[in-house]
Amino acid sequence: MSERLVVIGGDATGMSAASQARRLRTPEELEIVVFERGHFASYSACGIPYWVGGEVQDRDSLIARTPDEHRARDIDLRMRTEVLELDIEGRRVRSRDLESGAETWTGYDKLVIATGATPIRPPLAGIDAPGVHGVQTLDDGQALIDTLESSPGRRAVVVGAGYIGVEMAEAFIHRGYEVTLINRSAEPMATLDPDMGVLIQKAMEDMGIRVVCDAEVTAIHTDEAGRVRAVATADAEFAADVVVLGIGVRPATDLARAAGLPLGASGGLLTDLAMRVHGHENIWAGGDCVEVLDLVSGVQRHIPLGTHANKHGQIIGSGIGGEYATFPGVVGTAVSKVCDLEVARTGLREKDAAAVGLQFVTVIIESTSRSGYFPGAALMTVKMIAERRTGRLLGVQIVGREGAGKRIDIAAVALTARMTVEQMTALDLGYAPPFSPVWDPVLVAARKAVSAVRRLG
Ligand SMILES: Cc1cc2nc3c(=O)[nH]c(=O)nc-3n(C[C@H](O)[C@H](O)[C@H](O)COP(=O)(O)OP(=O)(O)OC[C@H]3O[C@@H](n4cnc5c(N)ncnc54)[C@H](O)[C@@H]3O)c2cc1C
């Protein structure tokens, strides 16, 4: 007899799960119904800053597969349909067609919760004024582009200097805007240690971005027509024709919370290795609405990234399709850029290591992306953190130009393999002058970390 799979959320996790389940189960074996409240499914939110900045011209190129393409593969994708309630006992969900307002209950045998994350919007005066935008969804990106194309002003204020904030600062630079970036912490990119954040701030200021740190937005001021005109902090006011908010997200788990499903400290759903919700054999969850295990610290954390969301979807779909697949956890790897500055991190920052009681050594080195004599060689700074007694690698941060960012993957692999910095120095990495110095910058940092461990360990 056919079973029914219901998926809530039709983006990275939800559509990956549905597609993988469909690969493994025929429509006769498994009916698949996906509810998506937005106008778009299967799109890359990660591409939004590059679309806004004009590097990606075509919105539709951010869409991996259209609703009709999914339907042609026997996935019943119901767009503009929001799930309002989960009835866990009755194994059914209540949804509303956002166009007609009609409400329906749909039963399920298996359920996937892939509702993503909700952007944080502090309750400030003016926060909902025309000209103030988020960039969480393709709908948000379209609304922002519509504003930019209809307004002659050229002053942008970006609130929040996480990776989305700095990528949006770059997008506005590409569009020829005067850009102010307002940030609550003392340096941009608080996912790195402050000594690396300072380098990012300096580089952004050199690009002409006004970076205002240690500043909390207190209000958004509007003109007589009610449109945004300025962003206020405790000490200053910054004129703005457009404002983008990038101040973080929280797991979108209101439905799950109301249904009594288990949540962690961050509000993210708690799952086992197969992405099954704890205590519920027939419910899976993944992507931005769950917590993940940080393999370096052993702590559960909310790390909302597309790289995890797609893997979660694949694993969930495999499990539903009858295969064995697990997601062991993450080491906290992320890479980003602002104009030609590449920023990457993996593992623990100093404060993360201290918070879990680890004793550690820290080294910082400067090297170049290519052999020093080779044209185009650019400076990069690598910070490495290792456990003091054992020399186990704990974290790496890199700031530099072309070729710097993706070097973080070396460290991500070393962290996953629980290598010591000494073992890292023996890694057989590729070398030729156009690609790296004979000692890759990551290995230079590892060598210095070995010395520090020997000296202090
Ligand atoms: C601007 C931007 C840039 C990014 N860049 C990167 C990057 O470079 N690298 C990286 O790894 N990650 C990046 N990310 C993060 C990445 O996009 C997310 O981690 C990923 O999209 C999460 O996938 P998801 O399926 O869990 O959630 P989402 O993509 O948020 O999808 C959830 C879907 O569920 C729908 N939904 C929610 N509730 C309901 C409901 N009740 N009923 C029906 N539908 C519902 C929503 O409409 C949404 O479409 C970026 C994100 C943004 C916003």
Ligand as a Chemical Component Dictionary entry (heavy atoms), coordinates in Angstrom:
data_LIG
# 
_chem_comp.id                   LIG 
_chem_comp.type                 NON-POLYMER 
_chem_comp.pdbx_formal_charge   0 
_chem_comp.three_letter_code    LIG 
# 
loop_
_chem_comp_atom.comp_id 
_chem_comp_atom.atom_id 
_chem_comp_atom.alt_atom_id 
_chem_comp_atom.type_symbol 
_chem_comp_atom.charge 
_chem_comp_atom.model_Cartn_x 
_chem_comp_atom.model_Cartn_y 
_chem_comp_atom.model_Cartn_z 
_chem_comp_atom.pdbx_ordinal 
LIG C1  C1  C 0 21.587 36.150 1.607 1  
LIG C2  C2  C 0 21.995 34.772 2.025 2  
LIG C3  C3  C 0 23.225 34.278 1.642 3  
LIG C4  C4  C 0 23.616 32.996 2.032 4  
LIG N1  N1  N 0 24.851 32.539 1.654 5  
LIG C5  C5  C 0 25.249 31.302 2.043 6  
LIG C6  C6  C 0 26.512 30.791 1.643 7  
LIG O1  O1  O 0 27.267 31.470 0.920 8  
LIG N2  N2  N 0 26.873 29.552 2.060 9  
LIG C7  C7  C 0 26.048 28.781 2.843 10 
LIG O2  O2  O 0 26.411 27.641 3.175 11 
LIG N3  N3  N 0 24.824 29.240 3.224 12 
LIG C8  C8  C 0 24.411 30.467 2.841 13 
LIG N4  N4  N 0 23.172 30.925 3.208 14 
LIG C9  C9  C 0 22.313 30.093 4.072 15 
LIG C10 C10 C 0 21.462 29.137 3.237 16 
LIG O3  O3  O 0 20.761 29.832 2.261 17 
LIG C11 C11 C 0 20.488 28.429 4.185 18 
LIG O4  O4  O 0 21.242 27.768 5.160 19 
LIG C12 C12 C 0 19.630 27.423 3.450 20 
LIG O5  O5  O 0 18.819 28.047 2.508 21 
LIG C13 C13 C 0 18.749 26.686 4.463 22 
LIG O6  O6  O 0 17.925 25.800 3.791 23 
LIG P1  P1  P 0 16.580 25.316 4.463 24 
LIG O7  O7  O 0 15.903 24.444 3.464 25 
LIG O8  O8  O 0 16.856 24.787 5.815 26 
LIG O9  O9  O 0 15.735 26.645 4.724 27 
LIG P2  P2  P 0 15.212 27.723 3.691 28 
LIG O10 O10 O 0 16.084 27.823 2.508 29 
LIG O11 O11 O 0 14.968 28.952 4.499 30 
LIG O12 O12 O 0 13.814 27.117 3.244 31 
LIG C14 C14 C 0 12.749 26.983 4.138 32 
LIG C15 C15 C 0 11.480 27.095 3.321 33 
LIG O13 O13 O 0 10.385 26.743 4.119 34 
LIG C16 C16 C 0 9.285  27.572 3.819 35 
LIG N5  N5  N 0 8.411  27.552 4.978 36 
LIG C17 C17 C 0 8.731  27.909 6.247 37 
LIG N6  N6  N 0 7.673  27.701 7.062 38 
LIG C18 C18 C 0 6.701  27.214 6.288 39 
LIG C19 C19 C 0 5.358  26.805 6.567 40 
LIG N7  N7  N 0 4.843  26.867 7.800 41 
LIG N8  N8  N 0 4.610  26.353 5.549 42 
LIG C20 C20 C 0 5.115  26.270 4.274 43 
LIG N9  N9  N 0 6.376  26.649 3.966 44 
LIG C21 C21 C 0 7.143  27.104 4.968 45 
LIG C22 C22 C 0 9.942  28.924 3.548 46 
LIG O14 O14 O 0 9.107  29.729 2.737 47 
LIG C23 C23 C 0 11.229 28.518 2.845 48 
LIG O15 O15 O 0 11.105 28.522 1.436 49 
LIG C24 C24 C 0 22.743 32.208 2.825 50 
LIG C25 C25 C 0 21.496 32.699 3.203 51 
LIG C26 C26 C 0 21.115 33.970 2.819 52 
LIG C27 C27 C 0 19.771 34.485 3.241 53 
# 
loop_
_chem_comp_bond.comp_id 
_chem_comp_bond.atom_id_1 
_chem_comp_bond.atom_id_2 
_chem_comp_bond.value_order 
_chem_comp_bond.pdbx_ordinal 
LIG C1  C2  SING 1  
LIG C2  C3  SING 2  
LIG C2  C26 DOUB 3  
LIG C3  C4  DOUB 4  
LIG C4  N1  SING 5  
LIG C4  C24 SING 6  
LIG N1  C5  DOUB 7  
LIG C5  C6  SING 8  
LIG C5  C8  SING 9  
LIG C6  O1  DOUB 10 
LIG C6  N2  SING 11 
LIG N2  C7  SING 12 
LIG C7  O2  DOUB 13 
LIG C7  N3  SING 14 
LIG N3  C8  DOUB 15 
LIG C8  N4  SING 16 
LIG N4  C9  SING 17 
LIG N4  C24 SING 18 
LIG C9  C10 SING 19 
LIG C10 O3  SING 20 
LIG C10 C11 SING 21 
LIG C11 O4  SING 22 
LIG C11 C12 SING 23 
LIG C12 O5  SING 24 
LIG C12 C13 SING 25 
LIG C13 O6  SING 26 
LIG O6  P1  SING 27 
LIG P1  O7  DOUB 28 
LIG P1  O8  SING 29 
LIG P1  O9  SING 30 
LIG O9  P2  SING 31 
LIG P2  O10 DOUB 32 
LIG P2  O11 SING 33 
LIG P2  O12 SING 34 
LIG O12 C14 SING 35 
LIG C14 C15 SING 36 
LIG C15 O13 SING 37 
LIG C15 C23 SING 38 
LIG O13 C16 SING 39 
LIG C16 N5  SING 40 
LIG C16 C22 SING 41 
LIG N5  C17 SING 42 
LIG N5  C21 SING 43 
LIG C17 N6  DOUB 44 
LIG N6  C18 SING 45 
LIG C18 C19 SING 46 
LIG C18 C21 DOUB 47 
LIG C19 N7  SING 48 
LIG C19 N8  DOUB 49 
LIG N8  C20 SING 50 
LIG C20 N9  DOUB 51 
LIG N9  C21 SING 52 
LIG C22 O14 SING 53 
LIG C22 C23 SING 54 
LIG C23 O15 SING 55 
LIG C24 C25 DOUB 56 
LIG C25 C26 SING 57 
LIG C26 C27 SING 58 
# 
